[in-house]
């Protein structure tokens, strides 16, 4: 990590279009931990930033918040569990004060809350990070390990409020199966044409359709990401589009199956096809398991690459630098880093829903944004 470790502001969606542009966060007052403030706080503890849980397209249809684990390893005051979960907005608007500390970064919290209450996490109000946190830890003196048990989280399906918020996501999953059911009903009830026959559908045809559906779904997602700017239209397409395409596939597939061979098994096969299409539409386009050091490895490569930016050189040198972007360590080395234009900025996906922009120049910084699903 470079000497400057202060977490950057999360920018507006426009930043994705031109990551070199920054919007300032306006604060009436800056409330960060100090030694004097910690001495009078009700709760004082420290630890490291843990894993991020980025929203999937289905969850984001109702709740776009990002969950950040704060792993606690030192307590000076209060009963604090070994882990706290903080929810924050992934797409702050203009002047957003949302921040994204890097996983593994040291933090110190001094506030007036109790127990497992979620601490504030923002540029204006929030913990101390990086070197500021290290200096506070050294000044606070001996600490004890956290002893309070980690608070159990209620599953979303048992939380009425979260279940109500998830109604749109559940509808996006349910509608394609209803469409397949209607297609199967139409195929079974409508009169057959002469010579249509009732022969059993070929296994090759069934397998070909089941393979073609997810491939077409993934291709459509990639094309949308390539053609549309990262704004609300793209978010709407990648949220609603897979459900619509899976529903269209379900209607056609179930209808064809019933026309060739009536019966419940044809409907079951159609439901399987719809499930495969939905999985291809909403699953992240990354390896399901990432290497343990993928994030740190990618960040180190990005920072080393940005440090080699040819400041003061001509356009040819800068364009040559932009063409030489290294591979990221995500997806077991298959991920690619992105350089917008020829500016000293490089971005990479972390493989689990986040996207990190690393900037060089007079004020090096980083901005961790939600990767659109």
Secondary structure, 3 states (H helix, E strand, C coil): CCCCCCCCECCCCHHHHCCCCCCCCCCCCCEECCHHHHHCCCEEEEEEEEEEECCCHHHHCCCCEEEEEEEEEEEEECCCECEEEEEEECCCCCCCCCECCCCCCEEEEEECCCCCCCCCCCCCEECEEHHHHHHHHHHHCCCECCCECCCCCCCHHHCHHHHHHCHHHHHHHHHHHHHHHHHHHHHHHCCCCCCCCCCCCCHHHHHHHHHHHHHHHHHHHHHHHHHCCCCHHHHHHHHHHHHHHHHHHHHHHHHHHHHHCCCHHHHHHHHHHHHHHHHHHHCCCCCCCCCCCHHHHHHHHHHHHHHCCCCCCCHHHHHHHHHCCCECCHHHHCCECECCCCCCEEEEECCCCEEEEEECCCCCEEEEEECCC
